[in-house]
Amino acid sequence: MPSKELVAASARPVILAILARGESYGYAIIQEVRHLSGGEWEWTEGMLYPVLHRLQREGLIQSRWVASPQGRRRRYYRLRQDGSRALKEESRQWMLANSMLARLLEPKPCST
Protein backbone atom coordinates (compact mmCIF):
# COMPACT_ATOMS: atom_id res chain seq x y z
CA MET A 1 0.00 0.00 0.00
CA PRO A 2 1.26 3.50 -0.78
CA SER A 3 1.81 5.98 2.01
CA LYS A 4 -0.99 8.38 2.90
CA GLU A 5 1.23 11.23 1.76
CA LEU A 6 1.70 9.71 -1.69
CA VAL A 7 -2.03 9.05 -2.06
CA ALA A 8 -2.85 12.62 -1.03
CA ALA A 9 -0.25 14.15 -3.34
CA SER A 10 -1.27 12.07 -6.36
CA ALA A 11 -5.05 12.14 -5.95
CA ARG A 12 -5.54 15.35 -7.93
CA PRO A 13 -3.67 14.39 -11.09
CA VAL A 14 -4.99 10.81 -10.94
CA ILE A 15 -8.60 12.00 -10.77
CA LEU A 16 -8.05 14.56 -13.51
CA ALA A 17 -6.43 11.90 -15.71
CA ILE A 18 -9.30 9.46 -15.16
CA LEU A 19 -11.83 12.16 -16.04
CA ALA A 20 -9.79 13.08 -19.13
CA ARG A 21 -10.77 9.62 -20.40
CA GLY A 22 -14.46 10.47 -19.98
CA GLU A 23 -17.23 11.28 -17.56
CA SER A 24 -17.40 9.08 -14.44
CA TYR A 25 -18.93 8.82 -10.98
CA GLY A 26 -17.30 8.31 -7.58
CA TYR A 27 -17.54 4.55 -7.16
CA ALA A 28 -16.34 3.98 -10.73
CA ILE A 29 -13.32 6.24 -10.07
CA ILE A 30 -12.47 4.20 -6.96
CA GLN A 31 -12.75 0.98 -8.99
CA GLU A 32 -10.58 2.43 -11.78
CA VAL A 33 -7.84 3.37 -9.31
CA ARG A 34 -7.96 -0.14 -7.85
CA HIS A 35 -7.75 -1.65 -11.35
CA LEU A 36 -4.95 0.63 -12.58
CA SER A 37 -2.87 -0.05 -9.48
CA GLY A 38 -3.32 -3.80 -9.66
CA GLY A 39 -5.17 -3.68 -6.37
CA GLU A 40 -2.36 -1.87 -4.56
CA TRP A 41 -4.30 1.35 -4.01
CA GLU A 42 -7.58 1.19 -2.11
CA TRP A 43 -9.25 4.59 -2.18
CA THR A 44 -12.28 5.25 0.01
CA GLU A 45 -15.23 7.56 -0.50
CA GLY A 46 -14.01 9.60 2.45
CA MET A 47 -10.76 10.25 0.60
CA LEU A 48 -12.21 10.72 -2.89
CA TYR A 49 -15.18 13.04 -2.41
CA PRO A 50 -13.34 15.91 -0.67
CA VAL A 51 -10.90 15.99 -3.60
CA LEU A 52 -13.74 15.91 -6.15
CA HIS A 53 -15.52 18.75 -4.33
CA ARG A 54 -12.31 20.80 -4.19
CA LEU A 55 -11.70 20.27 -7.92
CA GLN A 56 -15.26 21.37 -8.59
CA ARG A 57 -14.90 24.51 -6.45
CA GLU A 58 -11.72 25.33 -8.38
CA GLY A 59 -13.63 25.06 -11.66
CA LEU A 60 -11.54 22.15 -12.95
CA ILE A 61 -14.42 19.67 -13.11
CA GLN A 62 -18.19 19.87 -13.19
CA SER A 63 -20.88 17.45 -12.17
CA ARG A 64 -24.42 16.47 -13.00
CA TRP A 65 -26.95 14.10 -11.51
CA VAL A 66 -28.07 11.14 -13.61
CA ALA A 67 -30.61 8.45 -12.76
CA SER A 68 -28.96 5.02 -12.82
CA PRO A 69 -30.65 1.91 -14.24
CA GLN A 70 -31.15 0.76 -10.63
CA GLY A 71 -33.14 3.92 -9.89
CA ARG A 72 -30.62 5.68 -7.67
CA ARG A 73 -29.17 8.93 -8.87
CA ARG A 74 -25.43 9.17 -9.44
CA ARG A 75 -23.35 12.29 -9.64
CA TYR A 76 -21.21 12.17 -12.76
CA TYR A 77 -18.07 14.28 -13.00
CA ARG A 78 -16.35 15.51 -16.11
CA LEU A 79 -13.27 17.54 -16.89
CA ARG A 80 -13.62 21.19 -17.85
CA GLN A 81 -11.20 23.05 -20.10
CA ASP A 82 -9.36 24.49 -17.09
CA GLY A 83 -9.10 20.93 -15.76
CA SER A 84 -7.42 19.81 -18.97
CA ARG A 85 -4.87 22.60 -18.60
CA ALA A 86 -4.32 21.73 -14.93
CA LEU A 87 -3.82 18.06 -15.84
CA LYS A 88 -1.23 18.98 -18.46
CA GLU A 89 0.76 21.08 -15.95
CA GLU A 90 0.46 18.58 -13.10
CA SER A 91 1.50 15.75 -15.45
CA ARG A 92 4.57 17.74 -16.45
CA GLN A 93 5.50 18.21 -12.79
CA TRP A 94 5.01 14.52 -11.97
CA MET A 95 7.07 13.45 -14.98
CA LEU A 96 9.88 15.77 -13.88
CA ALA A 97 9.80 14.36 -10.32
CA ASN A 98 9.75 10.80 -11.69
CA SER A 99 12.67 11.53 -14.01
CA MET A 100 14.75 13.04 -11.20
CA LEU A 101 14.06 10.10 -8.90
CA ALA A 102 14.89 7.58 -11.65
CA ARG A 103 18.24 9.31 -12.25
CA LEU A 104 19.01 9.38 -8.53
CA LEU A 105 18.28 5.68 -8.20
CA GLU A 106 20.40 4.60 -11.18
CA PRO A 107 23.39 2.53 -10.12
CA LYS A 108 26.59 4.53 -10.27
CA PRO A 109 29.47 3.02 -12.22
CA CYS A 110 32.28 1.81 -10.01
CA SER A 111 35.39 3.94 -10.24
CA THR A 112 38.61 2.07 -9.66
VENTAJO-V718832 format. One record per pair of residues at least 24 apart in sequence whose C-alpha atoms are under 10 Angstrom apart, sorted by the first residue. I is the first residue (numbers start at 1). J is the second residue. D is the distance in whole Angstrom. If there is no record, write none. Layout:
i:I j:J d:D
i:I j:J d:D
//
This chain:
i:1 j:37 d:10
i:1 j:39 d:9
i:1 j:40 d:5
i:1 j:41 d:6
i:1 j:42 d:8
i:2 j:40 d:8
i:2 j:41 d:7
i:2 j:42 d:9
i:3 j:41 d:10
i:7 j:41 d:8
i:7 j:42 d:10
i:7 j:43 d:8
i:7 j:47 d:9
i:8 j:47 d:8
i:8 j:48 d:10
i:8 j:51 d:9
i:10 j:90 d:10
i:10 j:94 d:9
i:11 j:43 d:9
i:11 j:47 d:9
i:11 j:48 d:8
i:11 j:51 d:7
i:11 j:52 d:9
i:12 j:48 d:10
i:12 j:51 d:7
i:12 j:52 d:8
i:12 j:54 d:9
i:12 j:55 d:8
i:12 j:86 d:10
i:12 j:87 d:9
i:12 j:90 d:9
i:13 j:83 d:10
i:13 j:86 d:8
i:13 j:87 d:6
i:13 j:88 d:9
i:13 j:89 d:9
i:13 j:90 d:6
i:13 j:91 d:7
i:13 j:94 d:9
i:14 j:87 d:9
i:14 j:90 d:10
i:14 j:91 d:9
i:15 j:48 d:9
i:15 j:51 d:9
i:15 j:52 d:8
i:15 j:55 d:9
i:15 j:61 d:10
i:15 j:77 d:10
i:15 j:79 d:9
i:15 j:87 d:9
i:16 j:52 d:9
i:16 j:55 d:9
i:16 j:60 d:8
i:16 j:61 d:8
i:16 j:78 d:9
i:16 j:79 d:7
i:16 j:80 d:10
i:16 j:83 d:7
i:16 j:84 d:8
i:16 j:86 d:8
i:16 j:87 d:6
i:16 j:88 d:10
i:16 j:90 d:9
i:16 j:91 d:10
i:17 j:79 d:9
i:17 j:83 d:9
i:17 j:84 d:9
i:17 j:87 d:7
i:17 j:88 d:9
i:17 j:90 d:10
i:17 j:91 d:9
i:18 j:78 d:9
i:18 j:79 d:9
i:19 j:61 d:8
i:19 j:76 d:10
i:19 j:77 d:7
i:19 j:78 d:6
i:19 j:79 d:6
i:19 j:80 d:9
i:19 j:83 d:9
i:19 j:84 d:9
i:19 j:87 d:10
i:20 j:78 d:8
i:20 j:79 d:6
i:20 j:80 d:9
i:20 j:83 d:9
i:20 j:84 d:7
i:20 j:87 d:8
i:21 j:78 d:9
i:21 j:79 d:9
i:22 j:77 d:9
i:22 j:78 d:7
i:22 j:79 d:8
i:23 j:61 d:10
i:23 j:62 d:10
i:23 j:63 d:9
i:23 j:64 d:10
i:23 j:76 d:6
i:23 j:77 d:6
i:23 j:78 d:5
i:23 j:79 d:7
i:24 j:63 d:9
i:24 j:74 d:9
i:24 j:75 d:8
i:24 j:76 d:5
i:24 j:77 d:5
i:24 j:78 d:7
i:24 j:79 d:10
i:25 j:63 d:9
i:25 j:64 d:10
i:25 j:65 d:10
i:25 j:66 d:10
i:25 j:74 d:7
i:25 j:75 d:6
i:25 j:76 d:4
i:25 j:77 d:6
i:25 j:78 d:9
i:26 j:52 d:9
i:26 j:74 d:8
i:26 j:75 d:8
i:26 j:76 d:8
i:26 j:77 d:8
i:27 j:74 d:9
i:27 j:75 d:10
i:28 j:76 d:10
i:29 j:77 d:10
i:52 j:77 d:8
i:55 j:79 d:10
i:55 j:83 d:8
i:56 j:80 d:9
i:56 j:83 d:9
i:58 j:82 d:9
i:58 j:83 d:9
i:59 j:83 d:7
i:60 j:84 d:8
i:60 j:85 d:9
i:60 j:86 d:8
i:60 j:87 d:9
//
